[in-house]
Amino acid sequence: MGFIEYFITVFVYQPFFNLLVYIYLFLDKVTSGQADMGLAVIIFTVIFRIIILPLSLKADRSEKEKREISQKVESIEHYYRDNPIKKREEVRKLLAANPKVIGWEFFDLFIQVLIAIMLYRIFTTGLEGSDLHLLYSFMPKIQTPFNMMFLGRFDLSRPSILINIVNTAVIFTAEFLSIRFSPFPMTREDKMMLGVLPVGAFTFFAFMPAGKKLFVVTTLLFSIFLILARQLIYVYHNLRSGGRSLEGLKYEVSRF
């Protein structure tokens, strides 16, 4: 096992795999052997989102800086469109002047890749029993196979068209609300993305295990809750300020 694979397994996959199994076993004990892995995934996702909430808030706070850098890059490309050497130089200077924002962008991407790897392994091999040796020594012993049926209907280890439709709808809703309540005006690119997002999301997740899609649905519902909570804070601040600086307040609330 190489270093990268060892790092991902021991420090990313194993802790969360144990957490999910522990939640399932706890539900199994509470329900007298009638545990539902789908419910365990939902609880696991909420706990997971709470754990990484500081990272999510940090990503939101850097959104304004990323937008400003993107706009400056577009201006540079337009102004130096006939001078590619100068254009590359100016873009390089701009990125060098904003190392934290750029660094955070790569770190966020790294985290998303780790999450994708973790989920893929959990719902393809982990819960089928191949990774039971990764359970910690203090974990209860697995006596029976995991019940991979959600609500007695959906096999979480296999693709599900219905869950994929729900997943696509929630992805579209979360993105629409994010754009709609953004402190920045909706651009033509935003509208185009909303137009192609449902088809792209449905196709991308079509053959993935339903368990992973259930995770995505739950985590996006969590994100929608945060978006709506921010808007309530925005309305509250706006009412208290008597409508002061509408756009300014909207940005302030987006930083919570």
VEXFI-794186 format. One record per residue (C-alpha): x, y negated, z; residue in one letter. Coordinates in steps of 0.05 Angstrom, whole numbers, padded with zeros to 5 digits, always signed. Layout:
residues N
XYZA;...
END
This chain:
residues 256
+00000+00000+00000M;+00029-00067-00021G;+00033-00128+00024F;-00025-00164-00009I;-00070-00103-00006E;-00049-00091+00066Y;-00063-00163+00085F;-00133-00163+00053I;-00151-00095+00084T;-00127-00108+00155V;-00141-00182+00164F;-00202-00193+00119V;-00238-00129+00101Y;-00230-00087+00164Q;-00256-00138+00215P;-00319-00154+00175F;-00330-00081+00156F;-00329-00065+00230N;-00376-00122+00245L;-00427-00098+00194L;-00423-00026+00219V;-00430-00049+00291Y;-00492-00090+00274I;-00522-00029+00238Y;-00507+00018+00297L;-00537-00033+00346F;-00600-00036+00304L;-00600+00039+00300D;-00599+00044+00375K;-00652-00009+00385V;-00699+00022+00333T;-00687+00094+00357S;-00652+00117+00293G;-00693+00074+00244Q;-00639+00023+00226A;-00645-00014+00160D;-00578-00032+00128M;-00612-00090+00092G;-00630-00122+00159L;-00559-00109+00183A;-00533-00144+00120V;-00578-00205+00133I;-00555-00211+00206I;-00482-00199+00184F;-00488-00254+00132T;-00515-00305+00182V;-00459-00289+00231I;-00408-00292+00174F;-00434-00361+00151R;-00430-00387+00222I;-00358-00363+00227I;-00337-00398+00163I;-00381-00459+00175L;-00321-00504+00190P;-00293-00486+00121L;-00360-00501+00089S;-00364-00569+00123L;-00292-00584+00101K;-00310-00567+00029A;-00370-00615+00032D;-00327-00671+00060R;-00277-00664+00003S;-00332-00666-00050E;-00328-00742-00057K;-00252-00741-00066E;-00257-00685-00118K;-00310-00723-00157R;-00267-00787-00156E;-00206-00749-00180I;-00247-00716-00235S;-00272-00784-00258Q;-00201-00813-00258K;-00176-00754-00299V;-00231-00767-00350E;-00212-00840-00353S;-00139-00822-00364I;-00156-00773-00419E;-00199-00825-00453H;-00148-00882-00446Y;-00088-00840-00469Y;-00125-00796-00519R;-00074-00815-00573D;-00014-00805-00527N;-00014-00733-00500P;+00054-00740-00466I;+00033-00802-00427K;-00034-00769-00411K;-00001-00708-00380R;+00046-00754-00341E;-00010-00796-00312E;-00052-00735-00294V;+00008-00704-00259R;+00019-00769-00220K;-00054-00770-00200L;-00053-00698-00175L;+00013-00709-00138A;-00018-00769-00102A;-00075-00725-00076N;-00042-00661-00052P;-00092-00647+00004K;-00153-00648-00041V;-00119-00605-00093I;-00092-00558-00040G;-00161-00550-00009W;-00190-00534-00078E;-00142-00475-00086F;-00152-00453-00014F;-00228-00453-00024D;-00220-00412-00087L;-00175-00364-00049F;-00228-00355+00005I;-00282-00342-00047Q;-00239-00288-00080V;-00227-00254-00014L;-00301-00255+00001I;-00317-00224-00067A;-00265-00169-00057I;-00292-00155+00013M;-00364-00150-00010L;-00348-00107-00070Y;-00310-00057-00028R;-00363-00055+00027I;-00420-00039-00020F;-00383+00007-00068T;-00340+00051-00024T;-00342+00027+00048G;-00413+00044+00066L;-00410+00109+00027E;-00361+00134+00080G;-00294+00125+00046S;-00271+00072+00095D;-00295+00102+00161L;-00222+00112+00180H;-00218+00036+00184L;-00267+00032+00241L;-00234+00009+00306Y;-00222+00061+00360S;-00273+00028+00407F;-00329+00033+00355M;-00383+00086+00366P;-00376+00148+00324K;-00418+00153+00261I;-00464+00213+00271Q;-00509+00206+00209T;-00501+00174+00140P;-00520+00101+00134F;-00591+00087+00113N;-00578+00046+00050M;-00652+00034+00036M;-00676-00038+00048F;-00749-00041+00069L;-00754+00032+00048G;-00753+00012-00025R;-00687-00018-00048F;-00623+00023-00050D;-00569-00027-00031L;-00514+00015-00064S;-00547+00009-00132R;-00569-00049-00177P;-00641-00075-00168S;-00676-00117-00221I;-00725-00147-00171L;-00671-00168-00121I;-00631-00195-00180N;-00691-00239-00200I;-00697-00264-00128V;-00622-00275-00126N;-00623-00315-00191T;-00681-00358-00166A;-00646-00374-00101V;-00581-00391-00137I;-00618-00439-00182F;-00655-00470-00123T;-00592-00480-00082A;-00555-00512-00141E;-00614-00557-00158F;-00621-00582-00087L;-00546-00592-00082S;-00547-00636-00145I;-00613-00669-00128R;-00590-00692-00059F;-00518-00707-00078S;-00495-00778-00067P;-00474-00778-00140F;-00523-00787-00197P;-00542-00726-00238M;-00499-00722-00300T;-00513-00691-00368R;-00465-00635-00350E;-00506-00621-00287D;-00570-00616-00328K;-00537-00569-00378M;-00511-00526-00322M;-00580-00520-00291L;-00606-00499-00358G;-00557-00442-00368V;-00549-00423-00295L;-00608-00374-00290P;-00587-00334-00350V;-00514-00333-00329G;-00529-00314-00257A;-00577-00259-00276F;-00527-00229-00325T;-00468-00235-00279F;-00502-00200-00221F;-00543-00151-00263A;-00500-00089-00250F;-00476-00106-00180M;-00501-00067-00119P;-00565-00096-00089A;-00529-00102-00021G;-00482-00154-00049K;-00540-00192-00079K;-00576-00190-00012L;-00514-00221+00019F;-00514-00276-00035V;-00589-00290-00025V;-00580-00296+00050T;-00518-00340+00047T;-00552-00386-00003L;-00614-00391+00040L;-00567-00411+00096F;-00537-00465+00049S;-00607-00489+00030I;-00623-00496+00104F;-00560-00539+00113L;-00578-00582+00053I;-00649-00594+00079L;-00623-00608+00149A;-00576-00661+00121R;-00635-00694+00086Q;-00674-00696+00150L;-00615-00729+00183I;-00612-00777+00124Y;-00686-00795+00131V;-00678-00804+00206Y;-00618-00851+00198H;-00653-00888+00142N;-00715-00900+00185L;-00674-00924+00243R;-00633-00971+00199S;-00694-01000+00165G;-00672-00975+00096G;-00602-01002+00102R;-00554-00984+00045S;-00593-00926+00017L;-00537-00896-00025E;-00486-00909+00029G;-00528-00872+00080L;-00539-00816+00031K;-00464-00806+00026Y;-00454-00811+00101E;-00504-00756+00113V;-00472-00712+00059S;-00409-00712+00102R;-00442-00677+00162F;
END
